[in-house]
Amino acid sequence: MKRVLSILLSVSTVVFLGVSTTSRSEEVNEVNPLASINFYGGAERGINTSAGPLGGTELLGVVPLVGNFGFQSNLGWEGGNHVFRTLVGGGPLYSYSSGKFGLFVQYEYKQTPLAKVDRTLKSLPLPDGSGTGNLQDGSGTRNNFIFLRGVWAHYFDTFDFVLSYVQPVSHIQNSSALEFNHSRAAAGLIPCVPKKDLTMNVLSAILNFYPTPDIQLNGGFLVNSFAGPTRNESGTGVGGSFGASYKIIGPMVLNLVQGQFDSRSRYRVSSGIQFFWAPPAVEKSLKQERETTLAAFATGTAGAAFSSGG
């Protein structure tokens, strides 16, 4: 694990050291206003869950404040795989001549319905040995999570480098599902206890390549669940991200595919349509629209795929 982190940090350092000689020469520091709406759908496999469909909508906006400072916010809804999420986030960003960095707070409201009944639990005897139990998973849950997310993006002539880190900071919460505990059963106690609703931190590095100003290809490297309150249960994963987008016409962008995966068989892949709005006097290419925000380029609200269990 330490070796993986060292490699990722080494790559970031090499990119940073090359900034002064290979960055684009434009001296544009100001934050430009921009708004977008993204509709997407696909499939995912989260933390200790089976694969299932997903779909959602995300609103994203950037407004200039004072000098080189601005504010970015997002609002999103996502459903699928027996989970519904509402996500709200925002925070300041700072723009310099060849890039941006920002720190954001992300709130996630997660609603999970009544979990499926485990047939093996229903046939178990009660702790006192009388009769047959009717143990089933508990009622649906409504959990609230808080994440902190830092992003640094540096822009070159034909590609961008983006480094992002997401950290859960909320307390451990239980899901609607139950798990069998052998030690409790041996002690004559009710053998089922609530499962934890797992969260993960994610460190990722992404390169966005632009063969033309309106075509984007992206690929990256990520490592997750090496820190945080439930890292031992979710397990550390190493993986990557990929994607391709094309600006069709005017404000319309086709996200052909965006996704990420890790070594724990967790993944998230989707496609969608995105619309951008900027001041009428400013016509932006896809590259310029991407560089106006610090949105993660992996699909989904806040770009925090895998951050909470599905």
FENVENSUL-V609544 format. One record per residue. PHI is phi in whole degrees, 0 to 359 (999 if undefined). OMEGA is omega in whole degrees, 0 to 359 (999 if undefined). D_FIRST is the distance of its C-alpha to the first C-alpha in whole Angstrom. Layout:
phi:omega:d_first
PHI:OMEGA:D_FIRST
PHI:OMEGA:D_FIRST
//
This chain:
phi:omega:d_first
999:179:0
297:179:4
294:179:5
298:179:5
296:180:6
296:179:9
296:181:10
296:179:11
292:178:12
296:177:14
299:179:16
297:180:17
294:178:18
299:178:20
298:181:22
297:180:23
293:180:25
274:185:26
300:187:28
294:184:31
255:185:32
242:179:31
293:177:31
294:189:34
271:182:38
296:178:39
247:181:39
244:187:39
257:190:37
288:175:39
268:182:37
259:178:39
290:180:40
200:175:39
224:178:39
210:172:37
227:186:37
235:175:35
248:184:36
215:177:33
205:181:32
176:182:30
215:178:28
208:169:25
226:186:23
267:183:21
281:178:19
55:177:21
231:176:24
277:179:26
291:180:26
194:181:29
283:174:31
213:176:30
201:182:33
190:179:33
224:178:35
226:172:33
256:182:35
223:180:34
216:176:36
230:177:36
230:176:39
286:177:40
247:181:40
236:178:41
60:181:41
268:182:37
262:176:36
215:179:36
227:179:35
242:179:33
221:179:33
215:176:32
219:184:34
216:175:33
231:182:34
214:178:32
221:178:33
139:178:32
57:176:30
68:180:32
224:174:31
237:182:32
233:167:31
241:184:32
234:178:30
228:181:32
208:177:30
177:178:31
170:182:30
281:172:32
226:180:31
236:181:32
250:172:33
239:192:33
301:184:35
230:179:32
174:181:30
211:167:29
215:184:26
204:177:27
230:188:26
232:173:26
252:182:27
239:176:27
253:179:28
234:172:28
259:186:31
239:180:30
247:180:33
240:181:32
286:177:35
306:181:36
290:181:34
292:179:35
283:176:37
273:185:35
299:181:38
292:179:37
288:182:37
295:183:40
266:181:42
286:175:41
288:177:43
291:183:43
305:180:42
275:177:46
84:182:46
267:173:49
69:180:49
246:181:46
287:176:44
233:184:43
289:177:39
218:181:38
298:185:35
290:181:36
291:180:37
299:182:35
243:175:33
229:185:33
253:180:30
234:182:29
237:176:26
236:177:25
233:169:22
253:184:22
223:175:21
251:182:21
224:171:22
235:179:23
232:176:25
238:190:26
252:176:29
246:185:30
295:184:34
238:177:32
207:178:29
235:174:27
245:183:23
234:176:22
244:186:18
225:176:18
223:179:16
242:181:18
230:174:17
287:181:19
234:179:22
277:181:24
286:180:25
291:181:24
233:181:26
264:177:28
268:179:28
277:183:31
268:178:30
244:175:30
229:183:29
277:180:30
245:186:30
294:182:31
294:177:31
292:179:33
296:180:36
294:180:36
274:179:37
81:179:40
265:175:38
302:192:37
282:185:35
256:178:33
232:180:31
295:173:30
284:175:26
285:173:24
273:193:24
284:173:20
233:182:19
221:167:15
269:182:14
220:173:13
249:184:13
222:174:14
233:186:16
230:170:19
250:176:22
253:182:26
254:182:28
240:176:32
301:170:34
226:181:37
301:183:37
248:175:37
236:180:35
236:172:31
239:181:28
225:177:25
209:183:21
197:183:18
231:179:14
217:171:12
221:185:9
225:175:10
55:173:11
256:176:8
207:180:11
115:188:15
292:183:17
239:184:17
295:181:13
290:181:13
284:184:16
280:177:15
83:181:11
291:178:8
233:176:9
236:182:9
195:184:13
208:177:15
225:182:19
205:178:22
179:177:26
208:180:29
222:182:32
215:176:36
278:186:38
286:181:41
197:178:44
53:183:45
273:188:42
266:178:41
238:176:37
263:173:36
273:186:33
302:177:33
203:173:29
218:181:26
191:175:23
206:185:19
207:175:17
217:186:14
286:177:13
264:180:14
67:173:17
272:180:18
206:178:20
204:183:23
224:179:25
203:174:29
227:180:32
183:178:34
240:181:37
231:179:36
241:180:39
245:173:39
231:177:42
225:177:43
308:185:46
305:184:49
281:184:49
244:175:46
260:188:45
251:170:41
280:178:39
300:179:36
300:180:34
293:178:36
295:178:35
298:185:32
282:178:32
286:182:34
249:172:31
246:177:28
288:175:27
291:185:24
263:170:25
279:189:23
299:173:26
118:181:27
300:179:28
64:179:26
63:186:23
258:177:21
302:182:20
73:188:18
295:173:19
228:185:21
295:179:22
267:999:25
//
